[in-house]
Amino acid sequence: MAIETIRVAAPAGASPRTLRRFRRPRVRPSDLMMLLEQLGLLLETGVTLHAALSSLREGCPSPALAGVLDAIVDDIAAGRSFSSALARHPEVFSATYVNLIAASENGGFMPDVLKQLLQLEEKREKLRSTLVAAGAYPAFLSVFSLGVVIFVLVVVFPQFGTIFENIRDELPITTKVLMWCSDVLREAWLPLLGVFAAAVWLGRRWAASAAGRELLDALKMRAPIASGIFVKLYLVQSMRAMSLSLANGVSAVDTLAACDQVVNNALFRRFIAGLRRDVEQGESLAVGFAKADFIPPVVRQLISTGDASGSLPKVMGRVADFYERELEKQLALLARLAEPVMLLVMGVVVGLVVSSLILPIFSLSRGLG
């Protein structure tokens, strides 16, 4: 059974970044998971859809979600289908949600689909937490190291300025460089802050530009270490959405159209678009996967086998689960490796700063002796 995709067009001339500015406050993933769980439970107990949504709207703790539920309840009261009402809020409900709800409306299994969507959101949130946790400790160590160095340069080094002034020509090159950095930080901190802010702003503008996004997305897919992480991440995200959609009767074309929103990478989106064109021309999904050199060979083989045996949704779900476990292992390993590497870098930097202070003092003491 093929379900027609309900598409919502963005306002003319509006970029995704511009649209995000008008989506405040955002509906949090935890609020969305609560809605899915409670709505599925109410429908399972025999409550009508309109009554269930009205009840959830009344007790909704999230103002953002309450506003969305207001509009959905009004749309359903006006005669719209649930999937059409959801399609009017693409910032909250992706095309995957709309297609699956449309399929469940025709097939009469909406509580089951809501439960599957809840599981999908829970797995996404778990993956997001894994990514954040893997990068949190190295980021903390980097910021802490930078703070220590700045403190020493701004507070400690000036205390030795008059002492070192008399032997400036005899100072090690590292001490001279650090003394110069100390002077610059203390006397020109405001212009430096402005330069830093401007660099951050320009960097963000470049990253948001078409050329910047293209280069960054290419690095994610091609860089030696990064590609192993990002390709797994994109496979988990796309395969899980495809598996869920195909298993519930959504056509392959509509499934691939919905997956354009799932992955935030231009190269991978072009891969998905290529799959969609192949399917529209009568080719199988396995043909499109076989063309992509960044797809692991085992995935190509599994997709080919699943396509031939008619078990593609199940195979895709297994692939997503496997690579999610692999991604968690890889991120945990990188986090464990990052800790001693960052500590070593901190030790070298702090040791360099301290030695640049201590060695001239020893030299001065020997001269006085």
C-alpha distance (Angstrom), angle and dihedral (degrees) to the residues before:
residue distance angle dihedral
M1 . . .
A2 3.77 . .
I3 3.76 119.2 .
E4 3.78 118.8 -154.8
T5 3.79 113.5 -122.6
I6 3.80 115.0 -120.4
R7 3.80 107.2 -142.1
V8 3.78 126.4 -161.4
A9 3.79 116.6 -155.9
A10 3.79 120.6 -141.3
P11 3.80 118.8 -126.6
A12 3.79 112.2 -82.9
G13 3.79 112.9 -87.7
A14 3.78 93.9 8.0
S15 3.79 116.1 133.9
P16 3.83 122.3 -150.6
R17 3.80 89.5 -109.7
T18 3.82 90.5 52.1
L19 3.76 91.1 48.6
R20 3.79 91.7 51.9
R21 3.79 90.1 59.6
F22 3.81 89.1 62.9
R23 3.79 94.2 50.5
R24 3.75 98.5 80.3
P25 2.89 124.0 162.2
R26 3.80 96.7 33.7
V27 3.77 126.0 -147.2
R28 3.79 105.5 -113.7
P29 3.82 121.4 -134.8
S30 3.81 89.7 -117.1
D31 3.83 90.2 56.3
L32 3.80 91.0 49.2
M33 3.81 91.8 49.3
M34 3.80 90.2 50.2
L35 3.81 90.2 51.6
L36 3.81 92.8 49.7
E37 3.80 93.4 48.2
Q38 3.80 96.3 46.0
L39 3.80 95.4 41.9
G40 3.80 91.6 50.1
L41 3.80 90.9 49.4
L42 3.81 93.3 49.7
L43 3.80 92.3 48.5
E44 3.81 91.2 48.9
T45 3.81 89.8 55.6
G46 3.81 91.8 54.7
V47 3.81 101.2 -99.6
T48 3.81 113.0 146.4
L49 3.78 118.5 -111.1
H50 3.81 94.6 -114.1
A51 3.80 92.9 47.8
A52 3.82 92.1 46.3
L53 3.80 93.3 50.8
S54 3.81 91.6 45.3
S55 3.80 90.4 52.2
L56 3.80 92.4 48.1
R57 3.79 90.7 48.2
E58 3.79 91.7 55.1
G59 3.78 94.4 52.2
C60 3.81 99.1 34.8
P61 3.85 111.3 131.5
S62 3.81 93.5 -163.1
P63 3.83 115.1 80.8
A64 3.82 90.9 -158.6
L65 3.80 93.6 52.5
A66 3.81 91.6 41.5
G67 3.81 89.4 57.4
V68 3.80 91.0 50.8
L69 3.82 91.5 48.0
D70 3.80 89.8 50.5
A71 3.78 90.4 57.9
I72 3.82 93.5 43.5
V73 3.81 93.1 50.5
D74 3.80 90.4 49.5
D75 3.81 91.6 48.9
I76 3.81 92.5 50.4
A77 3.81 90.5 47.4
A78 3.81 87.5 52.6
G79 3.80 90.8 55.8
R80 3.80 103.0 -95.3
S81 3.78 120.6 139.4
F82 3.81 118.3 -111.3
S83 3.81 92.1 -112.3
S84 3.81 91.6 50.8
A85 3.79 90.3 50.0
L86 3.82 90.7 50.8
A87 3.81 91.0 48.5
R88 3.81 89.1 63.3
H89 3.83 88.6 66.8
P90 3.83 105.4 52.1
E91 3.81 91.3 157.6
V92 3.82 87.8 68.0
F93 3.81 106.0 24.2
S94 3.80 117.1 43.3
A95 3.79 124.9 -148.4
T96 3.80 87.5 -97.8
Y97 3.80 89.5 61.7
V98 3.81 91.9 46.8
N99 3.81 94.1 49.1
L100 3.81 94.2 46.6
I101 3.80 93.5 47.0
A102 3.82 89.5 48.3
A103 3.80 89.4 52.0
S104 3.81 91.9 48.5
E105 3.81 91.7 48.9
N106 3.81 89.9 56.5
G107 3.80 94.3 40.6
G108 3.81 100.0 39.8
F109 3.81 97.1 -126.4
M110 3.81 101.6 109.6
P111 3.86 96.1 136.1
D112 3.81 89.2 56.6
V113 3.80 92.2 49.5
L114 3.79 91.5 48.0
K115 3.79 89.2 52.7
Q116 3.81 90.7 50.5
L117 3.81 91.2 48.7
L118 3.79 89.2 50.6
Q119 3.80 90.1 53.5
L120 3.82 89.2 48.0
E121 3.82 91.4 53.3
E122 3.80 92.1 46.1
K123 3.80 91.3 53.1
R124 3.80 91.3 46.8
E125 3.79 90.9 51.3
K126 3.80 91.3 47.6
L127 3.81 90.4 51.3
R128 3.81 91.6 47.6
S129 3.81 90.6 50.9
T130 3.80 90.1 50.5
L131 3.80 91.2 52.7
V132 3.81 92.8 47.8
A133 3.80 93.0 46.7
A134 3.81 91.9 49.9
G135 3.80 92.4 55.2
A136 3.81 100.0 36.1
Y137 3.81 99.8 78.7
P138 3.84 97.5 45.5
A139 3.81 88.6 47.2
F140 3.81 91.0 51.1
L141 3.80 92.3 49.5
S142 3.81 91.2 49.0
V143 3.80 93.1 51.1
F144 3.80 91.9 44.1
S145 3.81 92.2 50.6
L146 3.79 91.7 49.2
G147 3.80 90.4 48.8
V148 3.80 92.3 51.7
V149 3.80 92.5 49.8
I150 3.81 93.0 48.1
F151 3.81 91.1 47.9
V152 3.80 92.2 52.0
L153 3.80 92.7 46.5
V154 3.80 95.4 46.5
V155 3.81 101.4 36.3
V156 3.81 109.5 20.7
F157 3.80 104.7 35.2
P158 3.83 95.9 55.4
Q159 3.82 89.2 59.5
F160 3.80 88.9 65.7
G161 3.79 96.5 41.2
T162 3.83 96.8 99.9
I163 3.80 91.8 44.3
F164 3.81 93.7 51.6
E165 3.79 93.3 42.8
N166 3.82 91.7 77.6
I167 3.81 93.1 53.5
R168 3.80 99.4 33.5
D169 3.81 93.0 129.8
E170 3.80 91.0 54.3
L171 3.81 96.4 48.1
P172 3.82 120.0 113.8
I173 3.78 114.8 -103.6
T174 3.84 91.2 -112.7
T175 3.81 91.0 56.5
K176 3.81 91.7 49.2
V177 3.80 91.5 49.8
L178 3.80 92.8 48.1
M179 3.80 91.6 47.0
W180 3.79 89.0 52.9
C181 3.83 90.2 48.9
S182 3.79 89.4 49.3
D183 3.81 91.5 52.7
V184 3.80 92.3 47.8
L185 3.80 93.4 48.5
R186 3.80 93.4 49.3
E187 3.80 98.8 41.4
A188 3.79 102.8 33.4
W189 3.80 103.6 29.6
L190 3.79 93.8 124.3
P191 3.85 96.1 54.4
L192 3.80 88.5 43.2
L193 3.79 90.0 52.6
G194 3.78 89.1 50.7
V195 3.81 92.1 49.3
F196 3.81 90.4 48.9
A197 3.81 92.2 49.6
A198 3.81 90.7 47.5
A199 3.82 91.1 49.0
V200 3.80 91.1 50.6
W201 3.80 91.3 48.1
L202 3.80 93.0 47.9
G203 3.79 90.9 45.7
R204 3.79 91.4 52.7
R205 3.79 91.3 46.9
W206 3.80 90.8 50.5
A207 3.82 92.2 46.4
A208 3.81 89.2 51.3
S209 3.81 93.1 49.6
A210 3.79 122.0 93.9
A211 3.82 93.0 -110.7
G212 3.79 92.6 46.5
R213 3.79 94.7 48.4
E214 3.80 90.7 46.6
L215 3.81 93.0 52.6
L216 3.82 94.6 43.7
D217 3.80 92.0 47.1
A218 3.81 90.1 49.2
L219 3.82 90.7 51.0
K220 3.79 90.3 50.7
M221 3.78 90.6 54.2
R222 3.83 99.4 38.6
A223 3.84 109.2 29.0
P224 3.84 111.5 107.3
I225 3.81 100.7 -117.6
A226 3.80 100.5 19.6
S227 3.80 94.2 53.4
G228 3.79 91.8 59.5
I229 3.80 89.5 56.5
F230 3.80 101.3 38.8
V231 3.80 97.3 43.6
K232 3.81 89.3 53.0
L233 3.80 90.0 47.1
Y234 3.81 93.1 50.7
L235 3.80 91.8 45.8
V236 3.80 91.0 52.1
Q237 3.81 92.4 48.8
S238 3.81 97.2 44.7
M239 3.81 98.9 37.3
R240 3.78 93.1 50.9
A241 3.80 92.5 51.1
M242 3.83 91.8 45.2
S243 3.78 92.7 48.0
L244 3.79 93.2 50.8
S245 3.81 94.0 45.9
L246 3.81 97.0 45.6
A247 3.80 92.3 45.2
N248 3.80 90.2 56.8
G249 3.79 97.1 50.3
V250 3.80 101.9 -94.6
S251 3.80 110.6 146.7
A252 3.79 119.5 -109.3
V253 3.82 91.9 -116.1
D254 3.81 93.4 52.4
T255 3.80 90.8 43.1
L256 3.79 91.9 55.0
A257 3.82 91.4 44.7
A258 3.80 89.3 54.9
C259 3.81 92.3 47.4
D260 3.80 89.6 64.1
Q261 3.82 86.4 81.5
V262 3.79 95.7 45.9
V263 3.81 101.2 69.4
N264 3.80 122.5 51.2
N265 3.80 98.3 -150.2
A266 3.80 126.5 98.6
L267 3.82 94.7 -148.5
F268 3.79 93.7 50.4
R269 3.80 90.5 45.0
R270 3.80 89.2 55.0
F271 3.80 87.6 51.9
I272 3.83 89.7 52.9
A273 3.82 90.1 46.6
G274 3.82 88.8 51.8
L275 3.80 90.3 51.9
R276 3.78 89.5 51.5
R277 3.82 92.7 50.8
D278 3.81 90.5 49.3
V279 3.81 91.6 51.1
E280 3.82 91.9 47.3
Q281 3.82 88.1 53.0
G282 3.79 91.3 52.4
E283 3.80 99.4 -98.4
S284 3.79 123.2 132.3
L285 3.79 124.8 -111.9
A286 3.79 89.3 -112.7
V287 3.81 90.8 65.4
G288 3.80 92.2 56.2
F289 3.80 93.0 46.7
A290 3.80 90.7 50.4
K291 3.82 90.4 58.2
A292 3.84 95.6 56.9
D293 3.80 111.7 89.2
F294 3.83 93.6 -165.5
I295 3.82 92.6 59.7
P296 3.84 109.3 96.0
P297 3.82 112.9 -110.0
V298 3.80 92.1 -121.7
V299 3.81 90.0 57.7
R300 3.81 91.4 50.5
Q301 3.79 89.9 51.3
L302 3.80 93.6 47.0
I303 3.81 92.4 48.8
S304 3.80 90.5 48.8
T305 3.82 91.1 49.8
G306 3.80 93.4 45.3
D307 3.80 91.6 47.9
A308 3.80 92.3 50.5
S309 3.82 93.8 46.3
G310 3.82 96.6 43.1
S311 3.81 92.7 -118.7
L312 3.80 97.7 108.7
P313 3.84 96.7 130.4
K314 3.80 91.5 52.8
V315 3.81 92.6 45.8
M316 3.80 92.0 49.5
G317 3.80 90.9 50.2
R318 3.81 90.3 51.5
V319 3.82 91.1 48.4
A320 3.81 90.5 51.3
D321 3.81 92.1 49.5
F322 3.81 92.5 46.8
Y323 3.79 95.3 49.9
E324 3.76 92.0 44.0
R325 3.81 89.0 58.5
E326 3.80 90.7 44.7
L327 3.80 91.1 49.4
E328 3.80 91.9 50.8
K329 3.82 90.6 50.7
Q330 3.80 92.7 47.7
L331 3.80 93.5 47.9
A332 3.80 91.5 47.3
L333 3.82 90.1 50.7
L334 3.81 92.4 48.6
A335 3.79 90.6 48.5
R336 3.82 90.5 51.8
L337 3.81 91.2 47.9
A338 3.79 92.6 45.7
E339 3.80 92.3 58.1
P340 3.84 98.5 64.0
V341 3.82 91.3 36.9
M342 3.81 91.9 53.7
L343 3.80 91.5 44.4
L344 3.80 89.6 51.2
V345 3.81 91.5 49.9
M346 3.82 90.0 47.6
G347 3.79 90.4 50.6
V348 3.80 92.6 49.7
V349 3.81 93.4 47.9
V350 3.79 95.4 44.9
G351 3.80 90.7 43.3
L352 3.80 90.6 51.8
V353 3.80 91.5 50.4
V354 3.80 93.7 46.4
S355 3.80 93.8 45.4
S356 3.79 89.5 50.7
L357 3.81 86.6 59.8
I358 3.79 100.8 38.6
L359 3.82 101.3 44.0
P360 3.84 95.3 57.8
I361 3.83 89.6 48.0
F362 3.82 90.7 52.9
S363 3.79 89.8 47.0
L364 3.79 90.6 50.0
S365 3.82 91.4 48.3
R366 3.79 91.6 52.1
G367 3.79 90.3 49.8
L368 3.80 91.7 51.8
G369 3.79 90.8 47.0
